[in-house]
Amino acid sequence: MPSIARPLRSVLYIPGSKPRALDKARGLPADAIIFDLEDAVIPEEKVAARATLAEALETGGYGARMKIIRINGLDTEWGADDAKAAAAMGADAILLPKVNTPADLDALAAITGDVPLWAMMETPLGMLNAAAIAAHPKLQGMVMGTNDLAKDLQTRFRADRLPMMAGLGLCVLAGKAYGIALIDGVYNAYKDDEGLKLECDQGRDMGFDGKTLIHPAQLEGANTAFTPSEAEVELAQRQIAAFEECEATGQGVAVVDGKIVENLHVATARETLAKLEAIAALATE
């Protein structure tokens, strides 16, 4: 499947109940915003949050940022009404928490119609069913809920996230198989820039498209980590040039830095340059 063209390096959670935060988000360098009606909103404010968020989205001003609404679960007293309200808000996608099986997405789609769906992958059962979930016809993205997953797995905190690698890996495989967006979980220590960098780099190395964030201070770190570096861009350009020269002359095998360059390397190189172009285009919108 082709990689996701739309940049999703930084995906920032914003409480749907806070007008000030909703306004501030209009000027933040996030590739996408998750307008949260679930964890970030206390029970007493959940009903009112729908109207607050609807007004903010109707006002607009979020530019080219992808707009995703996370609703409460359909097994809660707010979920069904959240879904109905969200479907009318003109967002790019609706995010369902704690997706365990494709049937959870079927239930949401029965309410939201043709609006694209995203799934929070944050339970052991959800991870085990990742391939079936990713294959759902209305699903366009998966978001890792690593805090809830760690709780269910009863793990200890490790900087390398080893206890949850099996689950994350299943989601990456499923997402790549079906060509959907893959967003890594949050990093809780929002003042720890070095820890954020390490986790962003790990997620990028695994194949995630970007990272969910809990604070605007994390935006620069995520954007940098998921943007092709100068070295990566320069190597991609040299690989393409060497390969095209060999094709034009019909002589020999393309070699860059002592390594053979094949079709698959050129495809990856072109994806790197296309990603950089998409990021540049987003910055001008």
N, C-alpha and C positions, 0 to 999 in steps of 0.2 A: 504494500500500500504506500502511496506517496506520503511524505511528511506533511505536517500541518503548516500551511503557508502563513496563516495569521499569527503574528507574534503574541505569545502568551507567557513572556518571561516572568512578569510580576503580576500576581493576582491578589488584590488587596481586599480583605474583609472590611466592610463598612456596616455599622449597625443601621438597620432600616428605620429605627425609631428616633434617631438623633439628627434633627435638621442641620445643626452646625457641622457635623461630620459629613453629612451628605453634600453640603455646599462646598466644604473644603476639598472633597474628593474631585471636584471638577477641575482643580488645578494641579493635581498630583500626577507624576510621571508613571502611572501604572498602565500596563497593557490591558488589564481587565479588572473589573470590580465585581466582587460578590456582595450584593446588597442583602444583608442577612436579616431574616425574620426569625431565625431559630436561636442558636446559642447566645447571640449578642443582645437579645431582647428579653427582658424579664417578663414573667407571665402576665403581670398587671398591665403591660404596655403592648402586648402582642396584637390585640385587635386594632388599637389606634395606630400601630406602626404601619399597617397596610395603607391607610390613608396618607400618612406622612410620606411613605415611599412613593406612592402613586403620584403625589403632588410634585415631588422632586424629579421624577422621571418625565412627567409631563412638561415641567419647566425646561428640562434638557440641560445642555451645556457640557455633556460628558464626552463630546468629540468622538474620536474613533475608538475609544476604549470599549472593549466588549462588556456588555451589561448582563450580569447573571443574577438571578434572584434565588436565594436559598430559602425554601419554605420549611415549615415544621413538618414532621413526619405525618403521613396520612393516618397513623394510628393514634394521633393526638387530637385533642378537641379543636385545634386550630388548623390542622393540615389541609382539610378539604376546602375551607374558605380561603386559606392562603393561596391554594392552587388556582381557584377561580379568579381571585383578585390578580394574581401574578400574570395569568394568561391574558389579562386585559391591559397590562402596563407597557406593552411594547418592548420588553426586554429581549435580548438575543437568545436567552436560554433560561430554563428553570432547573434548579439544582435540588435533588431529593436526597435527604440524609439517610444514612444507614440502609442502603440498598443491599438486600440479601439475595434476591432472585429477579429474573426478568419480569415476573408477575408484579413486582412492586412498581416497575416502570409502566406496565400495562395499566395498572390502576390509576397512575398519575396521568397518563396519556388520555384515558377516558374522560378526564376533566379538562385537560389543557389543549386537546386537539392537536393542531399541527405545530405548536411551539416546540422547538428543539429541547431535548432533555439532557441534563448532566446528572451523574451519579456520584454521591459520596461513597467511597469505598473505605469502610472503617470497622467492619466486623469480620471475624474469622469465616463465617459462612459466605459473606460477600466475596472475600478473596478466593475461596474455593470455587465460587461460581463466576469468576471474573470473565471467562471466555463467553459464557452464555449471556452475561449482562452486556458485554461489549458488542455483541452481535445484534442487540436490539435495534430495530430499524429507526427509532427516533433518537437514539443516544448519540451525542456528538462529543462528549468529554467525560473523563473520570477525574475526581479530585480525591487525593489520599487524605483520610482522616486519621492521622497517625496517633493523636492523643487518645482517641477512643479505642483504636486498635491495640495500643500498648496496655490500656486498662483491661481489655478483654483477654489479652494474652498473658496478663499478670507478669509482665517483664520488668526488669530493672532498667534504669536509664543507662544507655551506652552511647557514646559519641558516634560510634560506627553504625548504630542502629541494627546491629546483627540480628537481634531477636525477631525483627519484622521484615527482614530481607526476603524471606520466602513469599510472604503476602504481597509485598511491593513488586517483587519480580513477576509474580503471576499476573498482576495488573499491567505491567509493562508489556509482557508478551501478548496479552489479550488486546491491549490498546494498539499495539503495532500491527497485529494481525488484521484488525478491522479499521485501521486508519483513523482513530479518534484522538482527540487531545488528551494529554496526560499531564496532570499537575500534581506536583509533590506536596507533602503535608507542611504544616507550619513549623517554624523554629520558635520556641517559646521565649527564649532569652533575647528580647528585642534590643538590648543594649550591648550584646556580645557580637561584635562585627566579625571577629575571627571565626567563632563557632558557626555563624550564619554562612560565611564563605565556605567553610569545609562541607557543610551540609548541602549547600547549593551545588558545589562542585561534584559531590557524590551523586546528587540527583541528576545533574547534567550528564555525568559519565554513564549513569544507568539508562538514559534515554528519555527522561522527562522533558517536557517542553518548557516548564517553568515551575514556580513555587508559589504556594499560597502564603500570604503575609498577614501579620496581625498588627503591624504598626508602619506608618509612613517612613520611619527611619530605616526600614529594611529594603526600601525600593531600590536604592542605588546598588546595593550589594547583589540583589537578585538580577537586576537588569544587566549588570556587568558580567555576572557568572554565566548567564544564558545568551549573551551576545558573542558571536564568533570573535576570537582574539585576532590581533594583527598578525600573529604568527600563523594562525589557522587560515586566515584569508590569503596571506602571501603564499603558503604552501598550496592551497587550492588553485590559485592562479597559475602557479608553475606546473602543477600536475596537468591541468587542462591544456596549457600551452605545449607541453612536451608530448602529450598524447595526440593533439591535433597535428603537430608537426610530423609525427611518425605516420599518421594516417594520410597526410597530404603527400608525403614522399614515398610512402609504401615501403620504407626501409626500417629494419630493426624493430626493437621493442623500446617503448618509452621507459626511461629510468629517471627518477628524481631522488637525490640524496642517497644514491646507492640502492634504491628500492624500485622494483618493477611497478609500473602504473598500468592497471587494467581498467576495463570498463566500469567495474564496480567502484573503483577509487574515483574515477571521473564523475560518476553519478553522485557520489558523496560530496565531491568538491563543488559541483554545480548547486547542490542543495545548500551548501554553506554560503555561497555567494548570493543565492536567492533569498536566504534568510536575512542576510545583511541588508539587502535591498528592501525587503519588507519592513525591517526595523526602521530604516531611513525614511521610508514612505510614511510610516506611522507617526514619526516625529514631526512631520510637516503638516499633518492633518489637524 
